[in-house]
């Protein structure tokens, strides 16, 4: 047999083996009966070609137009179900919270958390961490006057720093992020938080870096092909290392709390956790362990690093783009608060237009467009389709916030979405910026307080202007991945 014949037989054999492999792979993917519809997957890569990396949420929204409110994509060989629109998402997360309440796989961070903490855990660990965190954050956010005073302090510091710039154009991002971060440090670490140790000052930069790495195309690829990406170098490899550096900083803070702890007077989240650890030290099954404390704080930092600060940046951009909104906000602030005292939480109920604008900013900005992955706890019949136990499910919040049945102008910034015919605040259940159901964000109450106080204090002191005229396209969310950041912009803060 000649060399050419040998090559020809080898090629034919390879083709036959590849065909058989593709057929078996195809069968494995399609033996799942009665899954929701979706585009036909290719062997091995699944529906990878249907997702535009860097525009993941936008790609997923387009598939809703073709396949409806519930559809399936294969991420590699793994089927993942996407749920779209207010009615379908509410049915899953609220009406059937038990079935859809498990956290799904998030390979980029699961390798670090390993079932600990609050954000990415399940079972008894998640249940206890969430219950504890929800109560503690609520107590410190809503139940303690000192928290409102801390936000006032940071907002006044922010105003002082802005006044030093004398109305010149600036990018306010760092000033806002520092102010918001200091409030969160107060809740988690207490007033004793010191920045003399350089590692403490890096806490938020570490948290921001973790979130940024998870949101990169590399991180998105790892969530789709975790087994493959295990062997491919790239920035996603840094997630564990940066997370461990963050946890090391947190542990240094915990040691300081331990040395100065007064069980009768908890100062912060860490104190409350340490007290609970001591109470349960003889319980062999306790979830209140040092690792759960460290990972829970890590998770809370990830959740808080960008959300409030990024929402405020979106807010400033939207308000300067819509000067008529700014005028109405300032009229309401002047009428209810005046200029001689700081806005208080108790003013909020008398400021329906401000409340409507804040809700509309959150809806329109779509900070977390994809939500985090959920998973079904058992084989689930949903809208006529079968979702097998353990299947990951993404309730797409961006499709809820753009649902035309709930918002009259879903793609336009419009505070009237949250106002009734008399100008009163009108709650809209389709505003799910903090998700819904069992996995709703435990820091929602604190975030809303910060948004209200920071925004009203800024507008009480300044009128926002810009040399550049921003368009609706400029303020529209870019739907790039896990978190929507606004475009870079500069504003002038003109003292009132």
PAMARDREN-15540 format. One line per field, with one value per residue (C-alpha): residue number from 1; residue in three letters; x, y, z. Coordinates in steps of 0.5 Angstrom, whole numbers. Layout:
BEGIN
nr	NUM ...
rest	ala ...
c1	X ...
c2	Y ...
c3	Z ...
This chain:
BEGIN
nr	1 2 3 4 5 6 7 8 9 10 11 12 13 14 15 16 17 18 19 20 21 22 23 24 25 26 27 28 29 30 31 32 33 34 35 36 37 38 39 40 41 42 43 44 45 46 47 48 49 50 51 52 53 54 55 56 57 58 59 60 61 62 63 64 65 66 67 68 69 70 71 72 73 74 75 76 77 78 79 80 81 82 83 84 85 86 87 88 89 90 91 92 93 94 95 96 97 98 99 100 101 102 103 104 105 106 107 108 109 110 111 112 113 114 115 116 117 118 119 120 121 122 123 124 125 126 127 128 129 130 131 132 133 134 135 136 137 138 139 140 141 142 143 144 145 146 147 148 149 150 151 152 153 154 155 156 157 158 159 160 161 162 163 164 165 166 167 168 169 170 171 172 173 174 175 176 177 178 179 180 181 182 183 184 185 186 187 188 189 190 191 192 193 194 195 196 197 198 199 200 201 202 203 204 205 206 207 208 209 210 211 212 213 214 215 216 217 218 219 220 221 222 223 224 225 226 227 228 229 230 231 232 233 234 235 236 237 238 239 240 241 242 243 244 245 246 247 248 249 250 251 252 253 254 255 256 257 258 259 260 261 262 263 264 265 266 267 268 269 270 271 272 273 274 275 276 277 278 279 280 281 282 283 284 285 286 287 288 289 290 291 292 293 294 295 296 297 298 299 300 301 302 303 304 305 306 307 308 309 310 311 312 313 314 315 316 317 318 319 320 321 322 323 324 325 326 327 328 329 330 331 332 333 334 335 336 337 338 339 340 341 342 343 344 345 346 347 348 349 350 351 352 353 354 355 356 357 358 359 360 361 362 363 364 365 366 367 368 369 370 371 372 373 374 375 376 377 378 379 380 381 382 383 384 385 386 387 388 389 390 391 392 393 394 395 396 397 398 399 400 401 402 403 404 405 406 407 408 409 410 411 412 413 414 415 416 417 418 419 420 421 422 423 424 425 426 427 428 429 430 431 432 433 434 435 436 437 438 439 440 441 442 443 444 445 446 447 448 449 450 451 452 453 454 455 456 457 458 459 460 461 462 463 464 465 466 467 468 469 470 471 472 473 474 475 476 477 478 479 480 481 482 483 484 485 486 487 488 489 490 491 492 493 494 495 496
rest	unk unk unk unk unk unk unk unk unk unk unk unk unk unk unk unk unk unk unk unk unk unk unk unk unk unk unk unk unk unk unk unk unk unk unk unk unk unk unk unk unk unk unk unk unk unk unk unk unk unk unk unk unk unk unk unk unk unk unk unk unk unk unk unk unk unk unk unk unk unk unk unk unk unk unk unk unk unk unk unk unk unk unk unk unk unk unk unk unk unk unk unk unk unk unk unk unk unk unk unk unk unk unk unk unk unk unk unk unk unk unk unk unk unk unk unk unk unk unk unk unk unk unk unk unk unk unk unk unk unk unk unk unk unk unk unk unk unk unk unk unk unk unk unk unk unk unk unk unk unk unk unk unk unk unk unk unk unk unk unk unk unk unk unk unk unk unk unk unk unk unk unk unk unk unk unk unk unk unk unk unk unk unk unk unk unk unk unk unk unk unk unk unk unk unk unk unk unk unk unk unk unk unk unk unk unk unk unk unk unk unk unk unk unk unk unk unk unk unk unk unk unk unk unk unk unk unk unk unk unk unk unk unk unk unk unk unk unk unk unk unk unk unk unk unk unk unk unk unk unk unk unk unk unk unk unk unk unk unk unk unk unk unk unk unk unk unk unk unk unk unk unk unk unk unk unk unk unk unk unk unk unk unk unk unk unk unk unk unk unk unk unk unk unk unk unk unk unk unk unk unk unk unk unk unk unk unk unk unk unk unk unk unk unk unk unk unk unk unk unk unk unk unk unk unk unk unk unk unk unk unk unk unk unk unk unk unk unk unk unk unk unk unk unk unk unk unk unk unk unk unk unk unk unk unk unk unk unk unk unk unk unk unk unk unk unk unk unk unk unk unk unk unk unk unk unk unk unk unk unk unk unk unk unk unk unk unk unk unk unk unk unk unk unk unk unk unk unk unk unk unk unk unk unk unk unk unk unk unk unk unk unk unk unk unk unk unk unk unk unk unk unk unk unk unk unk unk unk unk unk unk unk unk unk unk unk unk unk unk unk unk unk unk unk unk unk unk unk unk unk unk unk unk unk unk unk unk unk unk unk unk unk unk unk unk unk unk unk unk unk unk unk unk unk unk unk unk unk unk unk unk unk unk unk unk unk unk unk unk unk unk unk unk unk unk unk
c1	0 3 4 -2 -7 -5 -6 -13 -15 -13 -17 -23 -22 -21 -27 -31 -29 -31 -38 -39 -37 -41 -47 -46 -45 -51 -55 -53 -55 -62 -64 -66 -74 -79 -73 -76 -74 -68 -63 -60 -53 -47 -43 -38 -39 -46 -49 -43 -44 -50 -47 -43 -38 -38 -45 -48 -54 -56 -55 -59 -65 -65 -66 -72 -75 -74 -76 -80 -80 -77 -71 -65 -58 -53 -47 -42 -45 -49 -57 -58 -65 -67 -73 -75 -81 -84 -89 -85 -79 -84 -87 -81 -77 -84 -89 -85 -79 -78 -76 -72 -69 -62 -56 -53 -46 -42 -35 -31 -32 -35 -28 -26 -32 -33 -40 -39 -41 -48 -48 -46 -48 -54 -57 -57 -51 -54 -60 -57 -52 -57 -62 -56 -54 -61 -63 -56 -56 -63 -61 -55 -58 -65 -65 -59 -59 -51 -52 -56 -51 -45 -48 -49 -42 -40 -44 -42 -35 -37 -40 -34 -29 -33 -33 -26 -26 -30 -35 -29 -31 -29 -31 -34 -33 -27 -30 -37 -34 -30 -36 -40 -35 -33 -41 -40 -34 -37 -43 -38 -32 -35 -32 -25 -23 -16 -13 -6 -4 -4 -8 -14 -14 -14 -20 -25 -20 -19 -27 -27 -22 -25 -32 -28 -25 -31 -34 -29 -30 -25 -29 -35 -32 -30 -37 -39 -33 -30 -27 -23 -21 -18 -12 -12 -8 -11 -14 -19 -14 -13 -20 -18 -11 -14 -20 -15 -12 -18 -20 -13 -15 -22 -18 -14 -20 -23 -17 -18 -25 -23 -18 -23 -30 -35 -41 -46 -45 -44 -41 -41 -43 -36 -38 -45 -42 -36 -42 -46 -39 -38 -45 -45 -38 -40 -45 -41 -46 -46 -45 -42 -35 -29 -29 -36 -35 -29 -33 -39 -36 -32 -39 -42 -36 -37 -45 -43 -37 -40 -48 -49 -43 -45 -52 -50 -46 -52 -56 -52 -51 -58 -60 -55 -58 -65 -65 -72 -72 -66 -71 -77 -72 -69 -76 -78 -72 -73 -80 -79 -72 -70 -63 -62 -61 -59 -65 -67 -70 -76 -77 -77 -85 -86 -82 -86 -82 -75 -77 -80 -73 -69 -73 -73 -66 -65 -70 -67 -59 -60 -54 -55 -58 -57 -58 -54 -55 -61 -62 -68 -69 -72 -75 -80 -85 -85 -90 -91 -83 -79 -73 -69 -67 -60 -61 -58 -63 -62 -68 -66 -68 -66 -72 -76 -74 -76 -82 -87 -93 -90 -87 -90 -83 -79 -73 -73 -72 -78 -80 -87 -87 -87 -92 -100 -104 -104 -96 -96 -91 -93 -90 -88 -87 -83 -77 -73 -66 -65 -68 -74 -76 -71 -65 -67 -61 -60 -57 -63 -65 -59 -57 -64 -62 -55 -58 -64 -59 -53 -57 -61 -55 -52 -58 -59 -52 -51 -54 -51 -48 -44 -40 -42 -49 -51 -56 -61 -56 -50 -54 -57 -54 -49 -51 -44 -44 -45 -45 -47 -43 -44 -40 -34 -37 -35 -40 -39 -42 -45 -46 -53
c2	0 7 13 16 10 10 17 16 11 14 21 16 13 19 22 16 16 24 22 17 22 27 23 20 27 30 24 26 33 31 25 30 30 36 42 49 50 54 54 47 46 44 38 40 47 47 54 58 61 64 68 75 75 82 83 77 80 83 77 73 78 77 70 71 75 68 63 66 67 60 57 53 54 49 52 47 40 43 45 52 55 62 65 72 77 79 74 68 70 72 65 62 66 68 63 57 60 53 49 55 58 54 57 55 53 59 56 62 63 56 54 59 59 51 52 57 64 67 69 62 57 52 48 49 53 58 58 60 65 69 69 72 77 79 81 84 88 90 92 96 99 101 100 104 112 111 108 114 119 115 116 124 124 121 125 131 129 128 135 138 135 137 144 144 143 150 147 145 138 132 124 123 116 115 120 117 110 112 115 109 104 108 107 99 99 102 97 91 93 98 105 102 101 103 104 105 98 98 91 94 100 95 91 94 94 87 86 90 86 80 82 85 78 75 79 79 74 70 69 68 63 59 59 56 51 50 44 46 53 49 48 55 61 67 73 68 64 70 70 65 69 75 72 69 76 79 74 75 83 81 76 82 86 80 79 86 85 79 83 88 85 87 81 86 91 89 94 91 85 82 83 80 74 73 73 68 63 63 62 56 53 47 45 40 42 49 53 59 58 62 60 62 69 70 68 71 78 76 75 81 86 83 85 92 94 96 96 102 107 104 106 113 114 112 117 123 121 120 127 131 128 130 137 137 131 135 141 137 133 140 143 137 137 145 144 138 139 146 148 149 141 135 130 125 118 120 125 119 118 125 125 121 124 123 115 114 117 112 106 108 109 102 99 103 102 94 94 86 84 77 76 70 63 59 51 47 43 37 35 41 42 49 52 46 44 39 42 37 37 41 44 51 57 64 69 75 81 85 82 84 91 92 88 93 90 93 99 104 106 100 103 110 113 115 116 116 109 109 115 115 120 124 124 119 114 108 101 97 89 89 93 87 90 86 80 77 71 67 69 77 81 82 88 92 96 99 100 104 108 110 112 116 120 121 123 128 131 132 135 139 142 142 143 138 141 138 141 135 134 126 122 117 112 114 113 106 100 97 89 87 82 81 88 94 100 107 110 115 122 128 133 140 141 148 150 152
c3	0 -2 3 -1 0 8 9 5 9 16 14 12 19 23 19 21 28 28 25 31 36 34 33 40 43 39 42 49 48 45 49 54 53 53 54 52 45 43 37 35 38 35 38 44 43 44 42 43 36 38 44 42 48 51 49 53 56 49 45 50 50 42 43 47 41 37 42 47 55 56 52 52 50 51 54 51 53 58 57 61 61 60 63 60 62 68 68 67 72 77 76 77 83 87 86 85 90 93 86 83 89 89 87 80 78 77 76 76 83 86 86 91 95 95 98 104 105 103 95 92 97 98 103 111 110 105 109 116 113 109 115 119 114 112 120 121 115 116 124 122 116 118 126 128 127 127 120 117 121 117 111 112 114 108 104 107 106 98 98 101 96 90 92 92 85 84 78 74 70 73 73 79 79 85 89 89 90 96 99 98 100 107 109 107 111 117 117 116 120 124 126 128 120 119 113 116 113 106 105 109 103 98 100 95 90 91 91 84 81 83 80 74 72 73 68 62 56 59 66 61 58 64 66 60 59 66 64 58 61 67 62 58 61 62 67 69 73 78 81 86 88 88 93 97 98 99 105 108 109 112 117 119 120 124 129 131 132 136 141 142 142 147 147 150 145 137 133 126 122 124 131 131 127 132 138 134 133 141 142 138 139 142 136 132 126 127 120 124 123 121 114 113 116 111 105 107 108 101 98 101 99 91 92 95 91 85 85 89 87 80 80 83 77 72 76 75 68 67 71 67 60 63 66 67 71 75 76 79 84 86 87 91 95 97 98 103 106 104 105 112 114 111 108 113 111 114 108 103 104 103 96 91 85 88 90 82 79 84 82 74 75 77 72 66 68 69 74 74 67 67 75 78 76 79 79 80 86 82 75 74 69 67 62 59 59 63 66 69 77 77 71 71 70 69 70 65 69 63 60 66 66 59 59 55 59 65 62 57 54 56 52 55 61 64 72 70 70 78 78 79 76 82 82 88 88 85 86 80 82 75 78 80 81 87 84 87 91 96 93 93 95 103 102 99 104 106 98 98 104 101 94 97 102 97 91 95 99 92 89 95 94 87 80 75 68 62 56 52 50 52 48 50 47 51 58 55 59 55 57 56 62 69 71 67 68 65 60 62 63 66 70 73 80 80 87 89
